[in-house]
Amino acid sequence: MAAITGPPGEKLMNKSQVQKTEPLITKAMRTNIMAQVAYQVFNQFNSREIEKLNVFKNIHQNYIDC
């Protein structure tokens, strides 16, 4: 992917380095992750057929979301 992009701009090159003590997941990233989780749970409840599908059945066996 890096081979098809252009060289970094001057603004990016002058940006200070990220310290090792800074968190890997920023506050904005954490907020986006939580929003996606809430959206997924909301969709699971809204897309089910009432009385026919239990969205929590075998939830501990779900390898995609673990």
Buried (B, 14 or more C-beta within 10 A) or exposed (E): EEEEEEEEEEEEEEEEEEEEEEEEEEEEEEEEEEEEEEEEEEEEEEEEEEEEEEEEEEEEEEEEEE
